[in-house]
Amino acid sequence: MLGENDNVAVCSEGRYRPSRAALFLPVAAVTAGYAALFAWFWLSGGLGSSVARLCVIVLAVGVPVLIVHAVLRYYTIGIHPQGHAIFLHPGFPRSEPYEIPYSLIRRINIKRGIGGRLLDSGTLVFHLQTGQKIAVCDLQFPDRIRDEIEAIIDAVEFVALENVEPMIKSRAAASDR
């Protein structure tokens, strides 16, 4: 179990995972499109055309590359909230995760395209106090994730304020003596 001081492995699964559909549906669409076009050329006897050869190249080379890319992204995207900070791994091709203290997060936005609206997936964009933006794409249920992270941030801020108030009172009492 990960404690407050434990480090998260670079490719750990994380609490929040990406959407399989958001990652693999584009692969299926490209495969179906080029396979249908190739089938049409095959049935019409136009296998010698350059477009039919392009279909064969895409199906033989492009589709496996897209599958590998989707698998690598699926196993490297993750968000893992901890007691002191949140660990974000935007996924392949980035190799290092971000460790962001909750106090640095100014706001969290969700970006969605048409596919994200259909599949209930999207991109979380973390806006930091430094002006930097960090995006984690292809997440499943980004609304829930944002709400849970904002609840954690509010709880951390409340605990921090609760701990500061007794210190202020004790310092005021010490200065009165």
Number of C-alpha atoms within 10 A of each C-alpha: 4 9 10 11 10 10 11 18 11 18 16 14 18 20 11 18 19 27 21 17 17 22 21 16 14 15 20 14 11 16 19 13 14 20 17 13 14 21 16 14 18 13 9 9 10 14 17 10 10 10 15 20 14 13 22 16 13 17 19 11 11 15 17 14 14 18 16 11 16 19 15 14 21 22 16 24 27 26 24 18 23 20 15 16 21 19 21 24 26 24 22 17 10 11 11 15 19 14 17 17 16 21 14 14 20 12 13 17 13 16 15 17 11 10 14 20 11 10 17 18 27 25 22 22 17 22 17 18 12 9 11 9 13 17 17 20 25 27 26 21 18 25 16 11 17 18 12 13 17 16 12 18 21 14 12 17 14 12 11 11 11 11 11 11 10 11 11 11 11 11 10 11 10 9 8 7 5
